[in-house]
């Protein structure tokens, strides 16, 4: 009887922990010891995108590596997706009592870090990896945030797209984001693995986000590590100047010749500049 009671008690605890884990709109893996760093991946990616980065940083920092809901093996959540991710991370920082963490974000993850800081939250430092405060403004010349809606013809087409066509689209996109075939395959795999509605409506959340004016509210130090491809360094400099003009002070380094996934295309340059930013 005692054995059965112990078993039931263990199952109850396990069930309670599982429910608690499902309440969060992300999964987190913690590695290393030291000052806390939160690492946010780009859209559709899992935290595995930071594997090589964490091997270095975990030697001296406590790395909290996120995979967001609907990506990898993390269950999807109801929309609006991105606001729930942001609020969940802020709650996580409070819950874990993380004192003055550094935020490192790639692409979507970089925009998320900017949003958190622009909301009045103070962080030790933001390191933004090839990310803009308004992805929508980059892609659409007459961009208006209010025009980004879930119920659009394009979104309906993507949700209904067959698996083969979606994979072909993902392959084409991945080919432009990294130079090596193996890395392109990883990126494509993450896109194909993503929950389809999260992929479609979560990207709408990202396009809707326009932080260009809100950058003026950021008080944390900001370092930007930017790629130059596919349009070259002059265009990249112009884009960043325009998008970040409301940010009072920041430092920026360009990975000349790199595609969007700088950590893949120029890993040594990336680690060196990441460490430089952290040490400064």
C-alpha positions, 0 to 999 in steps of 0.5 A: 500500500505504501509503495502505491501511495508513493507512486501516486504521489510521484505521478501527481508531482510529475503531472503538476510539473508538466502542467506548469511547463505547458503554461509557459509559451517556450522551452528553456535550457540552462547551461553554465554558471555566471552572470545570466544571458538570455538567448532568443533564436530567430523565427521558426528556429529552435535554441539549437541555433545557439549550440556553438555560441553556448559552448563558448559563453557557458564557460563564463556565463549562465546561458538561458536558451529559448525555443518558442512555442510552435517551433521544434518540439514545443507545443503551439499556443493561441494567438496573439503569439508574439505578445505572449512570448514577450510577457512570458519571458518577463515573467520568467526573469522575475520568477528565476530572479535573474539579476540584470540579464543580458539579452542576445537575439537573432532576427525575430529574437533581436526584435523581441529583445528591443521590444522588451527594453522599449517597454521600460525594462532595464537590462545589462546589455542588448546584443542584436544579431541581424535584426531590425525594429520594423521588419515590415517597413523593410519589406513593404514601402508603404508599410502600416502596422495596422494593415498587418492582419491574420485574415489575409489572402496571403495567410490563407494561402500559406495555411492551406499550402501543401507540404511539398510546396511549403518545403520547396518554399522553405528550401528557397528561403533557407538558401538565401539565409546561409551559405553552407548546404548543411546549415541551409538544411537545418534552417529548412528543417526548422521551418518545415517542422514548425506548427503551420499556424504559428508560422503564418500568424506568428510572422504576422505578429512580427511584421506588425511590430514597429519599434522604430520610434519606441527605440528612444525609450531604451536605456540599456546599452545596445550592440548590433552585429549585422550581416551585409548580404544580399545587397552589400555593405552600403545598403546594409549601413543605410538600412540600419541608419534609417531604422535605428535613428531614434536610438540615442546610442548604439554600436554596430559591427558589420559581418562583411559578406555574411548572410542572415545567419552570421553565427553560421557563415562567420562563426569566428568573427561572430564569437569574437565580436560577441565576446568583445561586446560582452566585455565592454 
